[in-house]
Amino acid sequence: MNALAWRVTRWRAIEPGFARLLATLGALTLALLPHVARLSVWITAGLAVAMAARLAAEHRGWALPPRWLRWTAALAATAGVLVSYRTLNGLEAGTALLAVMAGLKLAETRAPRDHAVLVFIGYFLCLAALLQEQSFVQLAYAVAACWALTAALARVHRPIEANTPVRPFRLAGRVLLLGLPLAAILFVFVPRIEGRFWAVPTAADRGTTGIDEEMSPGDVAALGLSDDPAFRAWFTSPVPAPEDRYWRMLVLEQFDGRTWRRARDDGRREASLDVRGPTIDYRIALEPTQRQWLPALDYVTTWPESAAIRTRGLQLIRWDSRLMEAPRVTERFVYTARSAPQARWMADELPPDLALRNLALPEGRHPRTRALAAELRAASPEPREIVARALERFRSEPFEYVLEPPPLGADPVDEFLFETRAGFCEHYSSAFAVLMRAAGVPTRVVTGYQGGESNAYGGYLLVRQSTAHAWNEVWIAGEGWVRVDPTAAVAPERVRRGLLDGASVRGDVPGELYAEVPWLANLRSAWDAARTAWYDKVVGFSGRTQQALLERLGLGERGWQGLAIALAASFGMAALLMAAWLAWEFRPPHRDPVEVAWERVGERLAALGCGRAPHEGPFDYARRAAREVPAVAPRLRDLVDAYVGVRYLPGGTSSERDRFLALAREFVARPTIDGRRPDA
């Protein structure tokens, strides 16, 4: 308590103008902090120098720079932003220009109006931070910064609070709480504009995925060490078993001896999909990837029109040359799909050109692999038997699943199969595809994700970048394209559990700490569920969500009139609540019963012709009343002694208080005093 009193005393000792400037700059700094990583270094350094110089000028009483110097600095700073960002338009350049203007404004900050301008620049900086990132952590920080900015504004416009540390924050908190219902009403019922807010572009480098058009052994290794979320999936039908959670994204068919690539065709080809067995309905929320591809389970039969337009249905039906025309996923993208895991794809016939493509191998490469393929085919030409014997070779021989495999030379397939025998999914899928093609079995490589951890708090599957995977599909007559995962033959836990196990995999395993500490894993799941709910319910609140809400309120068929009715009704309810709060806030103060009783004693004496003069204290008043109305003297003496003891003397007890109140009631209740009525 003494330490707090000392701090308050020291704060009050600061000169009011300096304290006000310090509060304004502190709040402005909070608003600037989220942008520091995106601002040019010269802007951040310039702001720090400008703030320090302005505080020194206020403390020392120095004169502020002349107008010509301020204008020169403004032109130079604007030119610097233009050179650094190549534009003055857009979110990042606009934020930088706003920060520069805040620093320049400090050079002329004198009057309260100048402080208010700095505070409002801080408000706009908070808005810019929310446009950059809409996480609830960012929102909480923006609210805290706005609280500090509003407290600084209170110091500007309420000089009585300019040198107090707590009261402005209390006032600012009340203001923000009062504005919260109005903000919620505006958020829910103001018509939603589809698309990004004011068409403000986001940074192009935010969000990524390791799934690419090309795959060479080693590409997915770095991605396998990333524990970042890739996407989340909600199921309205039974969730597939872990070993069936293959999220396909791209099919790679062209091979040059080391690298697998997507095939580039001149047109789209329709192919038969024989849908059979149960279907799976699900919704996916994909994190920004800067790519065009959407993950989906085998085999997609239905997808929404919006997703089909976005991707032209390409990867959802696994083969379309026009995928690259689709826009990139630069922000969180939500879509729904339906898959049939037991469906057959191209079961009747494989077109000749696709058969040639999926059997092609570079001439003169992989001699040892070709020799092994000849042995497998000689034992039995049946594709199923060839696949089974190849997988048995992976299981029985000393192959290892490692995240940091040894480097491979000019012939990576032969070296992997016969020398190093250590790798991850890309090594196995690439070698298996070459082995199958050499044996005469059409084979291709599929890349995507495998697995997904269940989040009990949010009711969804979370698929992380560390589960990026590559597997194969072989074509078998009468069955079509059949999935084969050679990695499962070496590291079955990778497929059964959808994750890596540090005990069975050589190398650092992502997320291993969470697997070893259950409470830490639960905490991470709860945190991810909270973030996901925020994005799903708040950031993802769209026109469709708003329309569904209006339908639940019975206003769905009224269109804009329904929104107007809901908005007016909400504002009416908010106004009533505000009026009730104001009535409670400004209610008459609760009066002390002792004072009320004493006033009634005075009213009784005034009715007897002995009113109290404004300057009279209790004893003077009692002596004069005893002279003018002698009959009340004995009772009035005891009454005044009791009142002074309760009202002015320390240590008054509740019994003394009750005694005074009883004497006052008795005095006021007497119908006559010395034969005189009060109204006589």
Secondary structure, DSSP 8 states (H G I E B T S, - for coil): -HHHHHHHHHHHHS-HHHHHHHHHHHHHHHHHGGGTTTS-HHHHHHHHHHHHHHHHHHHHT-----HHHHHHHHHHHHHHHHHHHS-S-SHHHHHHHHHHHHHHHGGG--SHHHHHHHHHHHHHHHHHHHHH---HHHHHHHHHHHHHHHHHHHHHH-GGGTT-SSHHHHHHHHHHHHHHHHHHHHHHHS---SSSGGG----TTS---S--SEE-TTTTHHHHT---EEEEEEESS----GGG-EEEEEEE-EE-SS-EE----SS-----EE--S--EEEEEEE---SSS---EES-EEE--HHHHHHHTTTTTTT--GGGGGS----S-EEEEEEE-TT-EES-S---HHHHHHTT---TT--HHHHHHHHHHHHH---HHHHHHHHHHHHHHTT-EEBSS-----S-HHHHIIIII-EE-HHHHHHHHHHHHHHTT--EEEEEEEE--EEETTTTEEEEEGGGEEEEEEEEETTTEEEEE-THHHH-HHHHHSSS--TTTSBS--TTHHHHH-HHHHHHHHHHHHHHHHHIIIIIT--HHHHHHHHHHTT-GGGTHHHHHHHHHHHHHHHHHHHHHHHHHHTS-----HHHHHHHHHHHHHHHTT----TT--HHHHHHHHHHHSGGGHHHHHHHHHHHHHHHTSTT--HHHHHHHHHHHHHHHH-S-BTTB-TT-
